[in-house]
Amino acid sequence: MRMKKFLLITAIVATMTVSTSAIGSYHSFEEDSITVINAGPALKSVSGGIEITINDEAKHDFYIYSITGQMVKSITLSETTVVDLPQGCYIVKCESWSKKIVVR
């Protein structure tokens, strides 16, 4: 019975340790301000295409690939834009990330 309690407590402590370390990796807390680490361009699926949101004034190069690996479009954007695409699965790459997205 004592061994079960010991294992249960060990599992709870291990879970809490993993959870708090994961939370700390997303934000940097300094002097009552929160700095988001990943504030680059955002991507979301919209009807008939994808919306690419640019959060700064810089120009960003985007490469859109079909799920088979063929490049579908290559565009440079400096403002939020909707890119028209037929239904399907795509991989969108920019200089800081690559993401999979489904257009319905």
Contacts in CASP RR format, 6 or more apart in sequence:
PFRMAT RR
TARGET T0000
AUTHOR 0000-0000-0000
METHOD contacts of the structure
MODEL  1
MRMKKFLLITAIVATMTVSTSAIGSYHSFEEDSITVINAGPALKSVSGGI
EITINDEAKHDFYIYSITGQMVKSITLSETTVVDLPQGCYIVKCESWSKK
IVVR
26 36 0 8 1.000
26 37 0 8 1.000
27 34 0 8 1.000
27 35 0 8 1.000
27 36 0 8 1.000
27 37 0 8 1.000
28 34 0 8 1.000
28 35 0 8 1.000
28 37 0 8 1.000
38 96 0 8 1.000
38 97 0 8 1.000
39 55 0 8 1.000
40 55 0 8 1.000
40 56 0 8 1.000
40 96 0 8 1.000
40 97 0 8 1.000
41 52 0 8 1.000
41 53 0 8 1.000
41 54 0 8 1.000
41 55 0 8 1.000
41 60 0 8 1.000
41 62 0 8 1.000
41 77 0 8 1.000
41 94 0 8 1.000
41 96 0 8 1.000
42 52 0 8 1.000
42 53 0 8 1.000
42 55 0 8 1.000
43 50 0 8 1.000
43 51 0 8 1.000
43 52 0 8 1.000
43 53 0 8 1.000
43 92 0 8 1.000
43 99 0 8 1.000
43 101 0 8 1.000
44 50 0 8 1.000
44 51 0 8 1.000
44 53 0 8 1.000
44 101 0 8 1.000
45 51 0 8 1.000
45 101 0 8 1.000
45 102 0 8 1.000
45 103 0 8 1.000
45 104 0 8 1.000
46 82 0 8 1.000
47 104 0 8 1.000
48 84 0 8 1.000
48 85 0 8 1.000
48 86 0 8 1.000
48 87 0 8 1.000
48 103 0 8 1.000
48 104 0 8 1.000
49 82 0 8 1.000
49 83 0 8 1.000
49 84 0 8 1.000
49 85 0 8 1.000
49 103 0 8 1.000
50 64 0 8 1.000
50 82 0 8 1.000
50 83 0 8 1.000
50 85 0 8 1.000
50 90 0 8 1.000
50 92 0 8 1.000
50 101 0 8 1.000
50 103 0 8 1.000
51 80 0 8 1.000
51 81 0 8 1.000
51 82 0 8 1.000
51 83 0 8 1.000
52 62 0 8 1.000
52 77 0 8 1.000
52 80 0 8 1.000
52 81 0 8 1.000
52 82 0 8 1.000
52 83 0 8 1.000
52 92 0 8 1.000
53 80 0 8 1.000
54 60 0 8 1.000
54 77 0 8 1.000
54 78 0 8 1.000
54 79 0 8 1.000
54 80 0 8 1.000
54 81 0 8 1.000
57 78 0 8 1.000
58 78 0 8 1.000
59 76 0 8 1.000
59 77 0 8 1.000
59 78 0 8 1.000
60 76 0 8 1.000
60 77 0 8 1.000
60 78 0 8 1.000
60 94 0 8 1.000
60 95 0 8 1.000
61 74 0 8 1.000
61 75 0 8 1.000
61 76 0 8 1.000
61 94 0 8 1.000
61 95 0 8 1.000
62 73 0 8 1.000
62 74 0 8 1.000
62 75 0 8 1.000
62 76 0 8 1.000
62 77 0 8 1.000
62 83 0 8 1.000
62 92 0 8 1.000
62 93 0 8 1.000
62 94 0 8 1.000
63 71 0 8 1.000
63 73 0 8 1.000
63 74 0 8 1.000
63 92 0 8 1.000
63 93 0 8 1.000
63 94 0 8 1.000
64 71 0 8 1.000
64 72 0 8 1.000
64 73 0 8 1.000
64 74 0 8 1.000
64 75 0 8 1.000
64 83 0 8 1.000
64 85 0 8 1.000
64 90 0 8 1.000
64 91 0 8 1.000
64 92 0 8 1.000
64 93 0 8 1.000
65 71 0 8 1.000
65 72 0 8 1.000
65 90 0 8 1.000
65 91 0 8 1.000
65 92 0 8 1.000
65 93 0 8 1.000
66 72 0 8 1.000
66 88 0 8 1.000
66 89 0 8 1.000
66 90 0 8 1.000
66 91 0 8 1.000
67 88 0 8 1.000
67 89 0 8 1.000
67 90 0 8 1.000
67 91 0 8 1.000
69 91 0 8 1.000
72 85 0 8 1.000
72 90 0 8 1.000
73 83 0 8 1.000
73 85 0 8 1.000
75 81 0 8 1.000
75 83 0 8 1.000
85 103 0 8 1.000
86 103 0 8 1.000
87 103 0 8 1.000
87 104 0 8 1.000
88 102 0 8 1.000
88 103 0 8 1.000
88 104 0 8 1.000
89 100 0 8 1.000
89 101 0 8 1.000
89 102 0 8 1.000
89 103 0 8 1.000
90 100 0 8 1.000
90 101 0 8 1.000
90 102 0 8 1.000
90 103 0 8 1.000
91 98 0 8 1.000
91 99 0 8 1.000
91 100 0 8 1.000
91 101 0 8 1.000
92 98 0 8 1.000
92 99 0 8 1.000
92 101 0 8 1.000
END
